[in-house]
Amino acid sequence: QHRERQRSTARRIKLVRQKVHKAGISMLDSIDECGNPKTLFNKKEIIVIMIPNQKKFKKSQNTPFLQQPLLDKVGKSGSGPTADKILKGTMAVNDQIDET
């Protein structure tokens, strides 16, 4: 009886974990045309916003900032002393960084 209870519990945990893993996004906080915050629940509306955002943010994947050595120096957030030097124009560019 104890073993069957364990199996039953394990099956329920597995089912819940799969549902959470496959659930995806069910809501998205956004801003409407007038600049007011709004929450979207409709999957089609969410996709309309997400696809252009994905394309926009993936554009930077092959740039020097997401490659070594800049990735370690600047980080994914783009903050810190190196980022400040870049913004101020005081960072010395070394030969290891491809400027193309």
C-alpha positions, -999 to 999 in steps of 0.1 A, spaced: 0 0 0 28 24 9 46 16 -24 15 22 -44 10 56 -27 46 65 -36 40 55 -72 8 75 -74 25 105 -59 54 102 -83 30 100 -113 13 132 -101 45 150 -96 57 140 -131 24 151 -146 26 185 -129 62 190 -139 54 182 -175 25 206 -175 46 234 -160 74 227 -185 50 227 -215 28 256 -203 45 284 -221 35 320 -216 -1 326 -204 1 363 -199 22 393 -209 25 427 -194 27 453 -222 20 490 -230 -8 501 -252 -7 527 -280 -14 555 -254 14 544 -231 -9 528 -206 1 494 -190 -20 464 -200 -19 427 -194 -25 404 -224 -40 369 -219 -49 361 -255 -23 339 -271 -25 355 -305 -20 390 -291 10 377 -271 26 362 -302 20 394 -322 42 412 -297 67 384 -290 78 376 -326 91 411 -334 108 414 -300 126 381 -305 138 392 -339 149 426 -325 168 411 -296 184 382 -316 201 408 -339 228 413 -313 238 377 -310 266 378 -335 280 412 -325 313 418 -306 294 425 -274 281 390 -272 315 374 -281 347 371 -260 365 391 -247 338 418 -246 312 395 -232 332 389 -201 342 426 -198 308 442 -204 285 414 -194 250 406 -207 235 435 -188 259 461 -203 267 477 -170 298 482 -150 331 500 -154 338 487 -189 304 497 -202 309 532 -186 342 536 -204 326 526 -237 298 551 -233 323 578 -224 345 569 -253 375 562 -231 379 525 -236 410 514 -255 402 489 -281 427 461 -283 436 440 -312 416 410 -300 383 427 -307 369 425 -343 355 459 -350 334 448 -380 
